[in-house]
Amino acid sequence: MQFTPPGSGCSVIFGKNVTAAAPGSAQGLYLIVSDIEAARKELLGRGIAISGAFQDAGGVYTGYCILGSALA
């Protein structure tokens, strides 16, 4: 089942056998944001261990790698 909150540009998919990832894991998760630096600061402020910025080989995408959390 795909759920898109009203007015949102994002959707969440719920269901069985959607992924091979273990329940509660975040494998293959993409977080798309308009301000990547603000998003990084927010994650750091919530105790998430996150890498420095990187770009794909073509220089099209910029991202971070989430390394773990204070709760892990």
C-alpha positions in Angstrom: 0.0 0.0 0.0 1.4 3.4 -0.9 0.5 6.3 1.4 1.0 10.0 0.3 0.1 12.5 3.0 -2.1 15.4 1.6 0.1 18.1 0.1 3.2 16.0 0.4 5.7 15.3 -2.4 6.7 12.1 -0.7 5.1 8.7 -0.3 5.6 5.8 2.0 5.0 2.1 1.0 3.7 -0.4 3.6 3.3 -4.1 3.0 4.8 -7.6 3.2 7.7 -8.6 1.0 8.3 -5.1 -0.2 12.0 -5.4 0.7 14.4 -8.1 1.9 15.6 -5.7 4.7 15.0 -6.7 8.3 12.1 -5.0 10.1 13.2 -1.8 11.6 16.3 -1.4 9.4 16.8 1.5 7.0 18.6 -0.2 4.1 18.2 1.6 0.8 16.4 4.6 2.3 16.5 7.9 0.5 15.7 11.1 2.2 15.1 13.9 -0.4 15.4 17.4 0.9 15.6 20.9 -0.5 18.4 22.0 2.0 20.9 19.2 2.5 23.1 21.2 5.0 20.0 21.9 7.2 19.0 18.3 7.0 22.5 17.2 8.1 22.5 19.6 11.0 19.1 18.3 12.1 20.3 14.7 12.0 23.4 15.5 13.9 21.3 17.4 16.5 19.3 14.2 17.0 22.4 12.1 17.7 22.7 10.5 14.3 26.3 9.7 13.2 26.6 11.0 9.6 29.4 11.2 7.1 30.7 14.3 5.3 29.1 15.2 1.9 29.8 13.1 -1.2 28.8 13.3 -4.8 28.1 10.5 -7.3 30.6 10.0 -10.1 28.6 12.2 -12.4 28.4 15.0 -9.9 24.6 15.0 -10.1 23.7 13.9 -6.6 25.1 15.1 -3.3 24.5 13.0 -0.2 25.6 11.7 3.1 26.0 8.3 4.6 24.2 7.6 7.9 26.6 5.7 10.0 24.5 5.0 13.1 22.7 6.6 15.9 23.1 7.3 19.6 20.3 4.8 20.2 22.1 2.0 18.3 
